[in-house]
């Protein structure tokens, strides 16, 4: 009887872990940056290589940092949502072109439309790593003081935008 007890206990523990794991939402991975200052960086702009961008440029504004790439299949799925969000002028969207080549990225935006106030070029992915990017696309909401308030992993959907992004941006803007 005892020799069956240990395997039974192990089986029960594994079932418990499985049950907990099935309740987790992979798009809601907690970010250590929530409530903390956005990591600092200086990158060249995608379309104007002689001009740079740093998050300090956005102080005083609530803004979105959207991590994307021309090679990203999910970015195609998300792109119409970003274009719509941009048209509604909810908040400035800064694109972070992640581990990409400059010319294909520019061509991709030219072909599909450019929802970004500007895009910055993170060819080697160091800034993405600093932000804890798991993969593209990912979107961050950053408040007027430069504090990360939200991170969304995966493509934005109309539901995420209307139920999470827009209400948060309005709250952060005091509206």
C-alpha positions, 0 to 999 in steps of 0.5 A: 500500500505504501509503495502506491502512496508516493506516486499518488501524491506526486500525481496529485501535486502535478494535477494541482500545478496543471490546474493553476497553470491553466488559469494563468493568462499568458498575455498578462505576464507581470512586468517588473517595470510597472510603476517604475521609470521607463528604461532610458535610451537614445536611438536613431529615428527610423526615417531620419537616421541623423535624428535621435529619440529618447523617452525624455522627449515625451515627458509631460505626455502619456504615450505608447511604445509599440515594439514591432518588426517588419518580419513579425507575422503578428504585427500584421494582425495588430497593424489595423488596430494601431492605425485606428488607434492613431486616427483617434489620436488617443495618445502618441504612439512611438514605434520601436523597430526591433531587431530589424533592418532599416530599409525593410522596416521603412518599406513595410510602413510605406506599404501598410500605413504608418500609425507612429508619430515616429519610429526608432530603430533598435537593430540589435535589440538592446532597448527591447531587452532593457524593456523585458520584451519577450517577443513582438509585438508588445505595447507599453503605456507610459505616463507623463512622468515617464513611468511604465503603467501597463505592458501588453504582450502580443497583438493589440485587439480592439477589445484590449484597446477599448477596455484597457488602453483607452481607459488607462490613457484617459485616467492618466491624462486626468480626463 
